[in-house]
Amino acid sequence: MSRIEWRQDHVAGVPLNRHVGFVGCIEVGSVAYDGSNRFWIWSTPLQEDAWGYGPTEQAARAALEFWLASWLENFRPFFQADGTPPA
C-alpha cells in the first residue's frame, strides 16, 4: 500500500489525466499522461531535475515512490535520534 495519497487534477471542473500525490499536506509528485508519446510521466517538486516515465499510470506512480524513498534515505542521518551523523 502506498503512503502517497493520489488526487486527480481538475481544470474548470474537468478531470485531467494528471494525478497529484501528497504525503499529508505536502505535494511530493505527480503523474501525467503524455498522449503524443503514449506513456505516463512522473515528476516531483522536491527536486527540479527528477522525473521519469512508465508505460502505465501505476508504473509511473511506483517509479516516483521508489525515487522518493531513495531520495529521502539521504536525509536519514539528519533525523536519527542521537543527532550524530555516521562516520
C-alpha positions as CSV (number, residue, x, y, z in Angstrom):
1,M,0.0,0.0,0.0
2,S,1.3,3.4,-1.0
3,R,2.0,6.1,1.6
4,I,1.1,8.6,-1.0
5,E,-2.4,9.9,-1.4
6,W,-3.3,10.5,-5.0
7,R,-5.8,13.1,-6.2
8,Q,-6.9,13.6,-9.7
9,D,-6.2,17.1,-11.0
10,H,-9.1,19.2,-12.5
11,V,-9.4,22.4,-14.5
12,A,-12.7,24.2,-14.6
13,G,-14.3,21.1,-13.2
14,V,-13.0,18.8,-16.0
15,P,-10.9,15.9,-14.7
16,L,-7.4,15.6,-16.3
17,N,-5.1,12.7,-17.0
18,R,-2.9,14.0,-14.2
19,H,-2.8,12.9,-10.6
20,V,-1.0,14.8,-7.8
21,G,0.5,12.8,-4.9
22,F,0.5,14.1,-1.3
23,V,2.0,12.9,1.9
24,G,0.0,14.7,4.5
25,C,-0.4,18.3,3.2
26,I,2.9,18.2,1.2
27,E,2.9,17.6,-2.5
28,V,5.5,15.1,-3.3
29,G,4.9,14.5,-7.0
30,S,2.6,14.0,-9.9
31,V,2.0,11.6,-12.8
32,A,0.5,12.8,-16.1
33,Y,-0.3,11.1,-19.4
34,D,1.7,12.2,-22.4
35,G,-0.7,11.4,-25.3
36,S,1.8,12.1,-28.1
37,N,4.3,9.5,-26.7
38,R,1.7,7.3,-25.0
39,F,3.3,7.0,-21.6
40,W,2.9,8.4,-18.1
41,I,5.5,10.9,-16.9
42,W,6.2,11.4,-13.2
43,S,7.9,14.4,-11.7
44,T,8.4,15.9,-8.3
45,P,8.6,19.5,-7.0
46,L,11.1,18.3,-4.4
47,Q,14.0,18.2,-6.9
48,E,13.9,20.2,-10.1
49,D,15.5,17.7,-12.4
50,A,13.9,14.5,-11.1
51,W,11.5,12.9,-13.5
52,G,10.8,9.7,-15.3
53,Y,8.2,7.7,-17.1
54,G,6.3,4.4,-17.2
55,P,4.1,2.6,-19.6
56,T,1.1,2.8,-17.3
57,E,-0.1,5.1,-14.6
58,Q,0.7,2.5,-11.9
59,A,4.2,2.0,-13.2
60,A,4.9,5.8,-13.1
61,R,3.5,6.0,-9.6
62,A,5.7,3.1,-8.5
63,A,8.7,4.7,-10.1
64,L,8.0,8.0,-8.3
65,E,7.6,6.2,-5.0
66,F,10.8,4.3,-5.5
67,W,12.7,7.5,-6.3
68,L,11.2,9.3,-3.3
69,A,12.2,6.6,-0.9
70,S,15.7,6.5,-2.3
71,W,16.0,10.3,-2.1
72,L,14.7,10.5,1.4
73,E,17.2,7.9,2.6
74,N,19.9,10.6,2.1
75,F,18.3,12.6,5.0
76,R,18.3,9.7,7.5
77,P,21.3,10.9,9.4
78,F,19.7,14.2,10.0
79,F,16.6,12.6,11.5
80,Q,18.3,10.0,13.6
81,A,17.5,10.2,17.3
82,D,21.1,10.6,18.7
83,G,21.7,13.6,16.4
84,T,25.3,12.5,15.5
85,P,25.9,11.7,11.8
86,P,27.6,8.4,10.9
87,A,31.3,8.5,10.4
